[in-house]
Amino acid sequence: QQRVQNSESATAGTRRLVAASRSVPAAAWDPVAEGNALLAAHPEMKEALANYARAKVKFRYGPLYETLGLTPAQIAQFEDLMAELEPVNESFGPGGKGLVIRNGSGMARSEVESRVRDLLGAEGYRQFEEFKPTVPARALIVQLAGALYSTATPLTAGQSEQLIQIMAAANTNPGFDWDVVSAQAKDDLSPPQQTALDRLRAQLEVAKG
């Protein structure tokens, strides 16, 4: 009887321990912290992401560098700062848990903007602000120019710049008012070029869903 009582007591004690362990929440999964840990463990991945982010900044703002007369050191600093604003990358870790992988150090947008202003100066920053609305248009014009490159009617530099300005003015963020773009661009484009622009518009609308 004593053994039975001891067994029952032990069983009750085990049940209390199990119940107590269930009441203690497991360590919360922090996607940002886990992403940072992954990059810390794989510096080559961190460097590859940083290089990719800088390359995107260069593609977007390259034409501005010459306009502002930036030195190589200033360009490198500008690209490092703007790379901080690149969207985070979302992936999956062990067990399908989410990971957030950020470019740069996680600097706040306000801090990035302040440093860019200091780097470029008042006049340079003004030109930078004027240039920013043209960035989405420039990316699309590169696609259009590529589609027309090997045809009998390649896009000229003047046409490209004119289209960029038209599209920047018709930017609805996100997207563009394509009716306005087509109406204003028709006098500057040949029929094959207009067709290529219409095809680009259709591709974007399909991708948008």
N, C-alpha and C positions, 0 to 999 in steps of 0.2 A: 504493500500500500504506500509505503514511504517512497519507493522507487517511482510509482505512478504519479504521486504528488510532485516529486522532483521533475519528472518528465513534463508534466503539465505546466509546471512553473517555468521550465526552460523554454517550452513552446510559446507560452505567453510572452516571455521576455523577447524571444526572437521576433514575434509578431509586432511588439512595440518598437523594436529597432527598425524593422522594415517600414512600418508606418512613419516613423520619424524620418527615415531617409527619403521617403517619398514626399514629405512635406518640405524638404530643402530643395529649392529649385536648382536645376543644373546651370552651370555657368552659361550666361547668355552668349549666343553667337553674334559677334560684332563683325559685319561684312567689311567695314572700313579697316578695322584693326587687323583682320585676317589678311586683307589685301596688302596692307603695309608690311605684314610679316612675310608674305610671299615674295614681295619685291626685295626685302632685306636679305632673304635667303638666296635670291637669284638676281644679283646686281646686273647681269647681262641682259635680263629681261627689262629691268628698269631703264637701262641705257638705251635699249632698242625703242622702248616707248617714248623716251625723251627725244630721241633723234627723229622719230616719226612725227611727233608733235611739232618740233622745230621746222621740219620740212613742210608741214601744212601751213605754218605761219609764213614761211618764206614764199610759198606759192601764192598766198593771199595778198601779202603786202610787199612782195619784191619790187613792183613798179614804184612804190612809195620811197624805197631806200634811195634811189637816185635823185628823186625830186627833192628830198630833204638833205641830200648830201651826207648821209650817215657814213661814219668810218666803220671798218670791219669790227672793231670792238663794240661800237654802239649797236651795230646790227646784231651781234651775238647777244648782247644784253637785252635788246628788244625782243628777240626770239625766245630767250629764256623766260622773260616776263609774260609774254603773250601765250606761251605754252602752258602757263599756269591756269589759263582760262579754258583750255581744251576740255571737252566733255569727259566725264569719267567713263571708264570701261567696266562693264558688268560681266562677270563670268560665274563659273560654278566651282565650288571647292568640294571637299570630301562629303559624300552622302548627298550630293546635289545642292548643298547649301550655297547661298549667294556670296559672291566676292565683289567688292568694289575696289577697283584699281585706279588710283588717281595719278595724273601726271604732276610732276613738280613736287613742291613741298606742302601744297594745300593752302597757299597764300590767299587771303581774302581778296575778292574783286576790288574793293575800295583801295586796298594796299597796292595791288597791281596797277590800277589806274593812276594812283598818286606817283608811283615810281616811273611809269611811262611818261607822265607829264613832266617830271623833273628831268628825265633823260632827253626828251625832245625839245623842251623849252616851250614857251607860250605859243609862238607862231607855228612851230613844228607840230605841237599837239592840236592846234586848230586845223591844220591840213590833214592830220591823221583822222580827226573826227569827221571831216568832209569826205575822206576816202572810204571810211568804213561802210557806208551804205552801198558802195559799188562792189564790195567783195563777193556777195552771192552771185551777182550778175557776171562777174569776171570768170567764176568757175564754170558757168554755163556757156559763156562765149568760147571758152577753151574747147568745150565739147563740140560746139557748132563749127568752129574753125577746123577742128580735126576731121569732122565729117565732110567738109568741103575742100580739104587740103589737096587731094588728088584729082579734083574735078576741074572742069574748064572755067569755073567761076569761084576760085578760092576767096576767102574773106580777106580783105585788105586791112592793114593796121588802122586806117581811118574809119572804115566801116565797123571794125571791132570796137573802137573807142566810142563811136556814136551809139552803137547798140548798148554798150555798157551804161552810158548815161541815160538812155531811154528806159532801160530795165531798172536802173536804180531809182528813177523817178516813179516807176510803176510797181515798186516793191510793196507788197501788202503784208509782209512779215508774219507768217511765212508765205512764200510763193510770190507770184507776180500777177498783175492784171494783164493777161495775155491779149485781150482784145485791144487794150491801149497800146501794148508793145507792137502788135501787128499793124495797127493803123498808123502809128508814127514811123515805123521802120520800112513800110512798103515802098516809099519813094527812094530809099537809099539802097535797097536790095534788088538784085536781079530776080526773075521768076524762079530759077533753080535755088537761089539762096533763100528766098521766101519759103519755098517748099521744104527746104532743110530745116528752117526755123519752125515751121508748122509740125514737122515730124518730131523735132525735139520737144515741142510743147506736148504732143500726144504721148510721147514716151514718159514724160514727167507726170502727166495726169494718170496714166496707167499705173505707174509706180506708187503714186499717192493713194490709189485705190478709190 
